[in-house]
Amino acid sequence: TAPDGSLLRPHIVFFGEAVPVFEQAVEVARTADILVVVGTSLAVYPAASLVRYVRPEIPIYVVDPGNPDTAGIRNPLTVIRKRAAEGLPELAEMLRRNYK
């Protein structure tokens, strides 16, 4: 809870919630140089559909220890099957090497 007693929440979308400013998120995805997806099954819509708005040549990186639904992704794809705490540092190092 916050100092004033109100509830705090992370800046994420929970199951069953709409994506805030979804149209804005679509525009960001359309202009992205890379897309990083962390901690999702890619099975909960509409958020999972954001990968469909990325231009075809743009690489998508997915960090999730489970088995995210990447079957429909045609972009260059890298899946790191680790928890975010372990997979994101690995991804950061990979990106530093590849995007000098």
N, C-alpha and C positions, 0 to 999 in steps of 0.2 A: 504494500500500500504506500501511497504517497504521503508526505508529511501532513497534508491537510486531511488525510483519512480516505481520500478517493482511491479507487482501484487503478493500478497501472496495468498496461497490457503491452506486449511487444508489437512492433510494427510488422505484423504478419497477417495472413488471412487464415482463419480457422475453418474447419470443415463446415460446409453449409452457408458460409458468408459470401456475399458478393465481393468482388475485387473493387476496392475504392478507385475511382478515376480510371476505370478499365480502358477507356478510349485513349487516355494519356499513356498508359502502359503499352498499348498497341503501338502508338507512335514511337515510343522509345525503342521497342523491339524492332520496328521497321528500320530504324536508323543506327542500330547497334553495330559496332565493329566486332564484338564477340558477345555471346550470351552465356552467363554462368547461372546454373540452376542448382540450388542447394537444398537437400533434405526434403525431397518430395517424391511421391510415387509416380508423378506425372499422370495421375488418373483422376484427379479432382478438377472439374471444370467449373468456371471458365478459365481459371488461372493456368491450367495445363495447356490451354490452347495458345498461350503466348509464344510458344516455340514455333508455331505455324506462321507467325508474322515476320520471322527473321528471314532476310534475304538468303537465297539458296547457297551462296558461297561462304556465308558467315559461319565460323565454327561455334559449336555449342558444347559446353563443358557441363557435365552433370556430376555432382558429388552427393552420393547417397549410399549407405551400406546395404540397402535392400536391392530389389530388382525393379528399378523404375521402368515404366512403359515407354521405351524409346523406339518401338517398332515403326512408328510413323515418321520418325525424324529422318530426313534425307540430307540434311546438312552434314558437313564434316563433324564427327561426334567423338568425344572422349568421355568415357564414364570412369569415374574414380569411385570404387566401391568401398568407401570408408566413411566414418562419421565426419561431420564438418570439422571438428577440432583437429582431426588428423589429415583429412583430405584437402582442406583449404590451403594449409601451408605447402602441401605437395603441389597443388595447382598453381599457387603463387610462384613457386620455383620454376615450374614448367613454363609458365607465361614469361617469366624473366628471361629464360633461355631462348624462347621462341620469338619474342617481340623486342629485340634489342634495338 
